[in-house]
Amino acid sequence: MAEYAAPAGGDSWRSLVLPLGVTLAAQTLVALAVYSAPVMAPVAGPGLGVPAAWIGYYIAIVYLGSMCGSVLAGGMVARHGPIRVSQVALGLCLAGLACSAVSSALPLVALGAFLAGLGYGPITPASSQILVRATPPSFISLTFSLKQTGVPLGGAIAGAVVPTLILAVGWRWAAVAIGLACVAGALLIQPTRKRYDTGLNTSAPLSVRSAFAPLGYVFRDRRLAEMAAVSFIFSGVQMTLVAYLVTFMTESFSMSLVLAGFVMSASQVASVVGRVLWGVVADRLFTRRAMLGLLGAGMGLCAISALAASPAWPLPLLFLFVTAFGTTAVGWNGVFLAEVARLAPPGKTSQATGGCMFFTFLGVVVSPPLYSQVLALGGTYAQAYAIFGVAALLAGAWLLLVRRQ
C-alpha cells in the first residue's frame, strides 16, 4: 500500500511509540466514556425511572451517533487532520456524558448518548490514518491490535473504577468526571498536531453526499463488503457482552455491583491480551481472514455456552467463562482493521475504514434493542447471548470456508 512509510529494522518499533501511544490513549478514553454507561446501568436506570435493561436503548443511540461520526470522519480528517478530529471527538464525549447526567429527562439523556457516540465514531478512522503511515506491513496486524486494546482497556477501567466513583460521588458526578478525563486527554495530545496534522486539504468536501462516499468503497469491493458484514455481526456480540454483563451478573447471579464490575473488568483485561495475541498470530501464522474466522467460531461457542451458566458455578469457572468470551468477542477488532487497511485503495485508508465502521456501528445499534426484545418476550440473558452466538458461529464458518485473496 502506498501509505506505508515506516522505517525498516530496529528503528521501526521506536518510531511507533509516539503514534501508538497517542492513538491508544484516545481510543481508551472514548471507550471509557461509552463503557461506563453499562456499569452505571443498575444504579442509573432506577434513578431515571427506567429498568436497568434499557441500557440497550442507550447504547443503540450512542452507536447511531457513532455511525454518523464514522462516515463524517474521512472528510474531517482530510480537512483538519487526525489529531484535531480526535480532540473534537473527546470533547464531544464530555458534552454527551454531561448532558445525560444533568437531568432525569429521557430526551436529554438520549441527546447525551448521541453526542457521546458522535465523539466515539471518528476515533478509529483518525487513528488508522496515523498508524497506516507509521507501520511497516509486517507489523500491521499487531500495531492495529495494540491500538485497539484501548477499547477493552476503557471497559476494564470502567468496570474497576466506575463502581467506586458511584459510591463516592453518585453516578451523575461520576459521568462528569469521566468526561473531564476525556478533555484532559484532548489537551495532552495537542503538541502532536504539528507532526500528524499535515498535508491537509482545506477544500475537502463535508457535504452529506461526501460523508457517505466511504460506503462506496465497501459496496465496490466484495472483500471489503464481507469485512463490513462480518463486523456487523461480531460487533453485535461484543456490545451485548459489554452492555449486559454487569446486569446479567447482578440479576441472574445476585452479585454486588462492585463484584460484577470486576467480572466485567476480567473479561476486558482478557481481551487486551487476546487482541495482542491475535495480532501476532495473524501476522505470523494465519491470514487475517482465517484469524477472524477462528475468532467468530470462538465467540459463537462462548455465547452459546452461556446457556449452561448458573449461580451454582464456582467463581473461578465463571471468571474462566467471561475471560474466554471477552478474549474472542472483544479481541477481533485489531485484526479486522488491519485487514481493512490492507484492502483499502491507496491513500484512502481513513475513508475505507470509516465505510466499514459504519456497518460495525450499525451492528451495535441493532443488537442491544434486539437483545432487550428477547428479554421482553420472556427470554433469559443466557438465551439472548446464545441467539447472537449462532450468528457469529455462522459468520466465522463462512470466513474459514470461503477463501479470498
SVG drawing of the C-alpha trace seen along z (x, -y; Angstrom):
<svg xmlns="http://www.w3.org/2000/svg" viewBox="-43 -25 60 51">
<polyline fill="none" stroke="black" stroke-width="0.4" points="0.0,0.0 1.3,-3.4 0.6,-4.9 3.1,-2.7 6.1,-4.9 7.7,-3.4 11.4,-2.9 12.8,0.5 14.6,2.6 15.0,1.9 14.1,-1.7 10.5,-0.7 9.3,0.0 10.9,-3.1 9.2,-5.2 5.8,-3.6 5.9,-4.6 4.5,-8.1 1.8,-7.4 0.7,-4.2 0.7,-6.0 -1.4,-8.9 -4.0,-6.7 -4.2,-4.2 -4.8,-7.0 -7.6,-8.5 -9.2,-5.1 -9.1,-4.2 -10.7,-7.4 -13.6,-7.3 -14.2,-3.6 -14.2,-4.6 -16.8,-7.2 -19.1,-4.7 -18.5,-1.6 -19.1,-3.5 -22.8,-3.5 -23.4,0.3 -21.6,0.2 -23.8,-2.6 -27.0,-1.0 -28.1,0.9 -28.0,-2.4 -28.7,-5.0 -31.7,-3.1 -33.8,-3.3 -32.5,-6.8 -34.0,-7.8 -37.2,-5.8 -36.5,-3.1 -35.4,0.6 -31.6,1.3 -32.2,3.4 -33.0,0.2 -29.2,-0.3 -29.6,1.4 -31.5,-1.5 -29.0,-4.0 -26.2,-2.0 -28.1,-1.9 -28.4,-5.7 -24.7,-6.0 -23.8,-3.9 -26.3,-5.7 -24.2,-8.8 -21.0,-6.7 -22.3,-5.7 -22.7,-9.4 -19.3,-10.2 -17.6,-7.4 -18.8,-8.4 -18.0,-12.1 -14.5,-11.3 -12.9,-10.9 -13.6,-14.4 -12.9,-15.9 -9.6,-14.1 -8.6,-15.3 -9.5,-18.9 -8.4,-19.3 -6.1,-16.3 -6.4,-13.2 -5.3,-14.8 -7.7,-17.8 -10.6,-15.4 -9.6,-13.2 -9.6,-16.3 -13.1,-17.3 -14.3,-13.7 -13.0,-13.7 -14.7,-17.0 -18.0,-15.6 -17.7,-12.7 -17.7,-15.3 -20.7,-17.0 -22.6,-13.8 -21.8,-12.5 -22.7,-15.8 -25.9,-16.1 -27.0,-12.7 -26.1,-13.4 -27.6,-16.8 -31.2,-15.8 -33.6,-13.0 -35.5,-13.9 -35.1,-11.0 -34.8,-13.1 -31.7,-14.9 -30.3,-11.5 -30.8,-10.3 -29.2,-13.5 -26.2,-12.9 -25.9,-9.3 -25.9,-10.6 -23.3,-13.2 -21.0,-10.7 -21.4,-8.4 -20.6,-11.2 -17.4,-11.5 -16.7,-7.8 -17.2,-7.3 -14.3,-9.3 -11.5,-8.0 -10.8,-4.8 -10.7,-6.3 -8.5,-9.1 -6.2,-6.7 -5.9,-4.4 -4.8,-7.4 -1.9,-7.9 -0.9,-4.3 -1.0,-3.2 1.6,-5.8 3.9,-4.8 3.7,-1.0 5.6,1.5 3.4,4.1 5.0,7.0 3.7,5.4 0.4,4.0 -2.0,6.5 0.0,6.3 0.1,2.5 -3.6,2.1 -4.4,4.8 -2.3,2.9 -4.1,-0.3 -7.5,1.4 -6.6,2.7 -7.8,-0.8 -11.4,0.5 -11.2,3.2 -8.8,1.1 -11.5,-1.5 -14.0,1.2 -11.7,2.6 -11.2,-0.8 -14.9,-1.4 -15.6,1.9 -12.9,1.3 -13.2,-2.4 -16.8,-3.5 -18.5,-1.5 -16.1,-3.2 -16.8,-6.6 -20.6,-5.9 -20.3,-5.0 -18.2,-8.1 -20.0,-10.9 -23.0,-9.3 -23.5,-8.2 -24.1,-11.7 -20.9,-13.2 -19.1,-10.0 -20.2,-10.6 -19.0,-14.2 -15.6,-13.1 -15.1,-10.7 -16.0,-13.4 -13.4,-15.7 -10.8,-13.0 -11.6,-12.9 -11.0,-16.6 -7.7,-16.3 -6.6,-13.7 -7.5,-16.1 -5.3,-18.8 -2.4,-16.4 -2.2,-15.3 -2.2,-18.9 1.6,-19.0 1.4,-16.2 -0.6,-18.2 2.5,-19.6 3.6,-16.0 0.4,-14.4 -1.9,-17.1 0.0,-17.6 -0.8,-17.6 -4.3,-18.9 -6.8,-19.6 -8.8,-22.6 -11.3,-22.2 -12.1,-18.5 -15.9,-18.1 -18.0,-17.9 -21.4,-17.6 -23.9,-14.8 -23.2,-13.2 -19.4,-13.2 -20.0,-12.0 -21.5,-8.8 -18.9,-8.4 -16.9,-6.0 -19.7,-3.5 -18.9,-3.3 -15.5,-1.7 -17.4,1.0 -20.0,1.7 -17.5,1.7 -15.1,4.3 -16.5,7.7 -13.7,8.3 -14.4,5.0 -18.2,5.8 -17.5,9.1 -15.4,7.5 -18.2,5.0 -20.8,7.7 -18.7,9.8 -18.0,6.7 -21.8,6.1 -22.3,9.5 -19.2,9.5 -19.8,6.0 -23.3,7.1 -21.9,10.0 -19.2,7.7 -21.6,5.0 -24.2,7.3 -21.4,8.9 -20.3,5.5 -23.7,3.8 -25.4,6.6 -22.7,8.5 -22.9,6.4 -26.7,6.5 -26.5,10.3 -24.3,10.8 -26.3,8.7 -29.7,10.0 -29.0,13.7 -26.1,14.4 -27.2,12.0 -23.7,10.3 -22.9,7.0 -22.3,4.1 -18.6,4.0 -18.1,7.7 -20.0,7.6 -17.8,4.7 -14.7,6.8 -16.2,9.6 -16.6,7.2 -13.0,5.9 -11.8,9.5 -13.4,10.0 -11.9,6.8 -8.4,7.4 -8.5,10.8 -9.5,9.2 -6.5,6.9 -4.2,10.0 -6.3,11.5 -6.0,8.5 -2.3,8.5 -2.0,12.3 -4.4,12.5 -2.4,9.7 0.8,11.6 -0.8,14.8 -2.4,13.1 0.9,11.6 2.9,14.8 0.7,17.9 -2.6,17.3 -4.1,15.0 -6.1,12.2 -9.3,13.6 -8.7,17.1 -7.9,15.5 -11.2,13.6 -13.0,16.9 -11.5,18.6 -12.5,15.8 -16.0,15.8 -16.3,19.5 -14.8,18.9 -17.1,16.1 -20.1,18.0 -19.3,21.1 -18.7,18.9 -22.0,17.1 -23.9,20.4 -22.2,21.9 -23.9,19.1 -26.9,21.4 -25.0,23.7 -24.1,20.8 -25.8,20.8 -25.4,19.3 -24.1,22.8 -20.9,22.3 -17.8,21.7 -16.4,18.3 -13.2,19.5 -15.3,21.2 -17.4,18.0 -14.2,16.0 -12.9,18.5 -16.1,18.2 -16.1,14.4 -12.4,14.3 -12.8,16.7 -15.8,14.8 -14.0,11.4 -10.9,12.7 -12.8,13.7 -15.8,11.3 -13.8,8.2 -10.5,9.4 -11.2,9.3 -11.1,5.6 -7.4,5.1 -7.1,7.9 -10.2,6.6 -8.9,3.0 -5.6,4.3 -7.3,6.3 -9.4,3.3 -6.3,1.2 -4.7,3.8 -7.8,3.9 -8.3,0.1 -7.4,-1.7 -4.1,-3.6 -4.4,-6.8 -8.0,-6.0 -7.4,-4.2 -9.5,-6.5 -12.3,-6.6 -12.4,-2.8 -12.2,-2.3 -15.0,-4.8 -17.2,-2.9 -16.6,0.4 -17.0,-1.0 -20.4,-2.4 -21.6,1.2 -19.7,2.1 -21.6,-0.5 -24.8,0.4 -24.4,3.9 -24.1,2.2 -27.2,0.0 -29.3,3.0 -28.1,5.6 -28.9,4.2 -32.6,3.4 -32.9,6.9 -31.3,8.3 -33.8,6.3 -36.7,7.6 -35.6,11.2 -35.8,10.3 -39.1,8.5 -40.6,11.7 -39.7,13.7 -36.2,14.9 -33.3,15.1 -29.9,13.3 -28.3,16.6 -30.8,17.3 -30.2,13.9 -26.5,14.4 -26.9,17.8 -29.0,16.3 -26.2,13.8 -23.7,16.6 -25.3,18.7 -24.9,15.7 -21.2,15.3 -20.5,19.0 -22.0,19.0 -20.0,15.9 -16.8,17.5 -17.5,20.6 -18.0,18.5 -14.7,16.8 -12.9,20.1 -14.6,22.0 -14.7,19.2 -11.2,18.1 -10.3,14.8 -7.0,13.0"/>
</svg>
